[in-house]
């Protein structure tokens, strides 16, 4: 069977690059369109302002990226990315204490967003049939029978396609574009958290934080609203970010100085920064319920943040984007044509992937009374157990491992309620 002719991906961020990799080989040509001029080296660009801040890549995301781009992990490590055990190498402060460190065999990879994106793009462009059109803005979608047949550029040029994958991020104009073709916009869910980041880069030396490879100072809601983190980057650098919710962030130094421990404040006081202070604001987690559309348009799907965008402090976005891409490839193998039925199946799968991280991120944010959003009826019933779970995670390795596996999207949240885990939580969460 011959391949469909053309596929177009809107956006050259992590989601777009992963989606394009899933499409490569399944379509004769794949064109990635981005409004930015893409850099020839790892660097922050205008369309991804959040890339200047600390990024977490969940273990599920690392594995998904490795499936899409075999050998990527070794390539990134050779370029300076830092592998670390998520419990053994990370110094965590929460609940008024530093947590003991013990290895659990769950390794994450600390890498700057610019290096990751650059490495993915270089890998992608080495594939036959894949091109990138940067510095190019899209003004709308082209109609086709029952759906979408390509994109229209702001120059008026038309690019036909059998499938358009919208990975243009949380600010996607999909609602407007689909309305112009007579299709209904999906319902939206939002949880307003008003997160703000401030970040600097510092030189990194062994022993900076008593030998810890990373630092996380995590707030306890609702009393505490500011988090601090230090992540190792390639080039022997630390990226040190402070994040606050609901307008709680002041200046960089003041905010770090108000953390419950002085570890990061002491470090920046004796160190010279390698960068200025960069800020980023994130108003609300947002989920577009394309999965609720009875007859979504054929030839068009959204993925990554264009489908569901989470508070970035939890580090779930890149993992979900990579998992969306794997789902895209699997479903295309069973659909010779990207029909409305294909779109419906794809949205059902992306909704399933997003469900657990959405509950985790919004559930944590809704612990603040200022947060605006629908509060699940079960929240008041489950909160005491999860408070005990957090306490048990401090000292019980088995509980911390299960909790981390759920956070990293390796296990379903229901596993936290298995009898063995519940028993350990009740014994250790005191």
Number of C-alpha atoms within 10 A of each C-alpha: 4 8 12 16 14 21 27 29 29 27 28 28 26 27 32 29 28 32 33 32 26 23 26 20 16 19 21 16 20 28 21 24 25 23 17 17 13 20 12 8 12 15 15 19 15 11 17 15 13 19 18 24 24 28 22 22 23 28 21 22 23 21 19 22 26 15 14 21 17 13 11 19 18 12 12 20 15 11 14 19 22 20 17 20 18 24 23 18 19 23 22 21 21 18 15 12 12 14 17 16 18 16 15 17 12 16 17 21 21 25 24 27 25 20 21 18 22 20 18 21 21 13 15 21 15 10 13 12 15 21 17 20 17 16 11 16 17 19 14 20 24 18 18 16 9 15 22 22 23 23 25 17 15 12 10 11 11 16 16 20 23 20 27 26 24 25 31 26 24 18 10 17 15 20 14 15 17 21 11 14 17 12 16 16 17 17 13 11 15 18 22 21 23 20 24 22 26 26 23 22 25 21 16 18 12 10 9 14 17 8 12 16 23 24 20 19 24 20 20 17 14 13 9 15 19 25 25 27 21 25 24 28 23 18 11 14 18 24 25 24 26 28 27 23 23 16 11 14 21 15 11 19 14 11 19 27 16 15 20 19 17 11 17 22 18 12 13 17 10 8 11 11 17 13 11 10 15 16 18 15 15 17 15 23 24 21 23 21 17 25 21 14 15 10 16 24 26 23 25 27 26 27 26 29 25 23 27 28 24 26 23 22 19 16 19 26 26 26 27 28 32 30 28 28 27 20 19 26 20 12 17 18 10 10 11 14 16 21 19 19 16 23 25 20 16 25 25 16 18 24 21 13 18 24 13 17 26 20 14 16 20 23 17 15 25 21 17 18 9 14 18 15 16 12 14 11 8 8 12 11 10 10 14 10 17 14 15 17 24 19 21 22 23 22 16 18 18 16 25 22 18 20 21 20 20 19 22 22 21 14 16 13 18 9 15 20 12 10 10 12 18 18 13 17 26 14 12 18 21 11
